[in-house]
Amino acid sequence: MPELPEVETLRRELGKALGGKKIRSAEVLWPKTVAPLSVALFEKQIINLTIGAVLRQAKILIIDFAGPLSLAFHLKMTGQLIFVPKSGKAITGGHPLPETFSLENASEAPEDEKILPNKHTRLILNFTDGSILYFNDLRKFGWARLIDDNQLADLTKNIGVEPLSKLFTEDFLIDLFKRFPKRTVKQILMDQTLIAGIGNIYADESAFLSKLLPTRKANTIKAGQIKKLRQEIIDVLKLSIKMKGTSSRNYRRSDGSFGGFVPHLYVYSRAKKPCKICGTPIEKIRHNGRGTHYCPKCQK
């Protein structure tokens, strides 16, 4: 699942492509994608809406229309957004495209070579200029909700503090560790109702950079260590955004290329490889239902 840096990268790059476009029609190919709206109502309400901006809250991507409505996407594990202009290069974000699909001049490919839409396409948005936005989802966990401002507020009301916002202070994080003394570092960092947008990758990386075991209980960690953890979270997220996100088997940038943060990873996806600091093999365990990576020497 893409985390904060990957969704933020997608937001920035799709925002450049979609701003100002007007929807001519919509085709819902999997009704549950747009639930609770019916297919008929969704397709009716979205016609003639003009995109004002592409926004993000936590891991939710929001297409903000001129007026009271927005279209919120959650890609979950295998969601994929593909924008194909009337001519030129297509862009994609989310789950990787099949290797046979070329992003170069995709809209100009012969009909018998096009693979969009395909059996995983759940929603198609057709724009008045001839461009198209596809939402594909292999496992059907992702969703697209057409909602008004009040519904958007309700959708995001339980999302925690953005770690790159002014609210993510030292005192805030210290208070979380006091409120949940029996939780582990990773449990706190990945609780989306407490802190928004941190998933497996950046929880593991932040814990390593802070020299804390991700399985360590909150009540064993001193205030100074929590302050360092906060700064490492901010730094690793900012660097990943700068590098256009982290590659994984389920994520690519919106131009189809892999994210550039992989060379900067210390522990995530590096099980059995030597620690970049001490040379000790990185270990991987199952913690809180997720694969968790750490260095048994550098982290305590």
N, C-alpha and C positions, 0 to 999 in steps of 0.2 A: 504494500500500500504506500503510495507517495506520502511523504511527510511535509512539514511546513516549507522547507526550501524547494522541494519539487513542485508543490502546488503554487508557490509564489513565482517560481520561474515560469510555469505554465500561464499563470495570470498575466504576467508582464508581456509574454510573447504573443499570446492569443489576443490580448488587449489591443495590440498594434494592428492585428489583422481584422478584428471584428467591429471596432468602433465605428459607429455611424451607419452600419448595415441595417436594412429593413427586411423583415421576414415576410416572404410571399406566401409560404405554406409550410405545414409540418406533416410528417408521416410517422405515426407511432406504430412500431412493429412488435412491441412487447408491452401490453397494457400496464403491467405492474411497474414499469419504469416510471410512469407519470402519475401513479396512484398518490393520493386518493382521488384525483380528478379522473373523470372518464376520458376515454380517447377522444370522443366527439367534442367534449367541452374544452379539453386541452388544445386540440387542433383549431377550434374556433377562436379561443381567447388569444392565442399567440400571433394570429395573422395581423400584419401591418404594424407590429411593434418594432421600434427602432432601438438599437443597442446604444446606450450611452457610455458604459464603461464595463470593464471586467474586474471584479473585486474578489477578495478572499477573506474568509473568516475561518481560522484554524485550517482544517483540511477540506473545507467546502469552497468550491469555486462558484462565484455568483455573477451571472450575466445580468447587469442592471439596465433595464429599459427606461426610456424617457417616459415618465409617468409612474404610477404606483406599483407596477409589477416587476418581478425579478424571476429569473430562472436559475435555481440553485442545483448544482451538480455535486454528487459525491461519487468518486470513482471507485471506492472500496478497493478490492484486490485486483480486479481485472478490467476496470473501466478504461475507456480509450476515447479521446476526442480527436477528430480529424477534420481539419478545415481544408476544403479544396476550392481554390479560387477559380474564376471563369477561365483564366489562363495562368500558366506559370506554376510555381512550386507549391505543393501542398505542405501543411504543417500538422504535426501530431503531438499529442501528449498523453501520458498514461501507459497502459500496457503496450508492449512493443508490437509493431506491425509485423506481418509475415515477411520473411526475408525476400520473397518474390515481389513485394510491392515497392516500387521506386517512388520516392518523394519528388523526384525531379520531373516537372511538367506532367504531373499525374492526371490533370484534367484533359490533357491532349492525347492520352493513350487510346489506342484503338478499342472499340467496344468489347471485342473478345478478350482483351487483356485486362480490363478493369475488374477489380475485386471489391468495389464498393457500389452499392451496399453488399454485405455478405451475410452468412447465416448468423453472425453474432451482432449484427446491427439492430439496435433497439429503438433508435429515434433518429430522424432526419429533419434538419431545418434547412429549407430552401430560401435563399435570399433573392431580392428583386434584381440584383445585378448578375444573377446566374451562378453565384458561388454557393457552396453547400457545407453545412456542418453535420458530421456524423457522430453519433454516440454509439459505440460498440461496447459490449460487455459479455465476455465469455461465460462467466459464472452467474450472471444476472443478479448480483448483489448491489450494484450501483443504482443510483436513481437520479431523476431530474424532476424537480418540483417547481411548478409555476405558482408563485405566491405573491401576495401583496406585502406591504411594509409591516403590517401587524403580524402576519404569519411568519415573515422572515425573523422578526424579533423573537417570536415564540420558538422558532426552529433553533435559534442560536443562544437562547437564554441560559442554557446549562453548560455552555462552553466556557472553559476556564480562561485565565489571564493569558494574553499573548506574551510569549517570552521576549519579544523584541519591543514591547510597549513600555511606557513609563511606569505602568502599574507593577511590573515585574521587578520589584525592589528587593534589596537584601532582607529587609524586615518581613516582606511578604513570604519569601521562601523559608526563612527561619520559623515563621509562624506555622507554615504548613508542616514542617518537621515536628513541631511541638504538638500540633493538633492530631497527627497520626504517628505516634511514637513507635507503634508496632509494625508499621509498614516498612518495606524496604525502599532503598533509593529508587530503584527502577519502578516500583509500584507507584510511587508518588509522581515521578516524572511522566509516566505514561497515562495517568488518569486525566482524561480529556476534560473532566469537569473541574479540575484544579488548574492545569496548565495546558494550553491549547497548542496542538500541532506537533508535539514531540512523540515520535514512535520508536520502534526498535533500534533503528540506526543511530539516532542522535542521543537516545538514552544511554546506549552502550558507549558511544564515543565521549559523551560528557562525563560519565563516570570514570572512564579511563584517564582523561585529562585532569580530573580532580583527584586521581589516585585513590578512589573509593571503590570498593567492591559493589557491584550493582545489587547484590543480595544483602548488603549490610542494613541493619535496622536503623531507623531514623533517630531513635533515642540514644544511639551510641556515637552520634556525630556532633562535633563541636561547632559553635557558631562560625568560627573562622573557616572551617572546612565547607560549610554551607555557602558562605560568601564566595569562596573560590569556585564551588560548583556552579553558582549562578553566573559568574563571569565566563566560565568555560562554556556553559550552555549558549550564552549570547555570542561568544566568539565563534563557536563551531557552526552555529546557524548562519551567521553573517558570511563566514567563509564559504559555506556550501552554496548559499545564494549567489555569491560572487562567481563561483565555479560552475553555476548552472545546475546544481543538484548532484545527487549520487546515482550512479547506475545500479540497477538491480535487474533481476530477470523480468520484473513487471513494470519497469519505468524507463521512459525515454523523454528527452526534451521535446518541445513542441516543434522543433525543426527536424525531428527524427534522429538526431545524434544522441550519443550517450552523455550523461552528465559528467562534469570534469572533476568531481570531488573524490573519486575512487582513490587516486594516489595519496590522498590526505587521510585515508582511513587508518586508524591504529589497530582496532580490534574487530570491528564488524566484518563478517564474512572472511575472516582471516584465521579460522580455527586451524590449529596445528602448525601454523606458520610462526616464525620467530618474531617476538616482540621487537618493534623498531627501536625501543629504548634499551632493553636489557638482554634481548636474545632468547628469553624463555618462550617456549611454545605457547601460543594463545589457546585458551581452553574455551569450550562451548558447552553450556549446560541448558537444561530446560528450566526456566524460572517464570512463574506467573503465566504459564501457558505459552511462553515465547522463547525462541532460541536466544541465548544470552552469551555474549562474548566478553572475556576479560583476561588480563594478565595476572597470573597467580603471584608474581613477584612484585610488580609495580603497584598493584592495588591491594589495599588492606581494609 
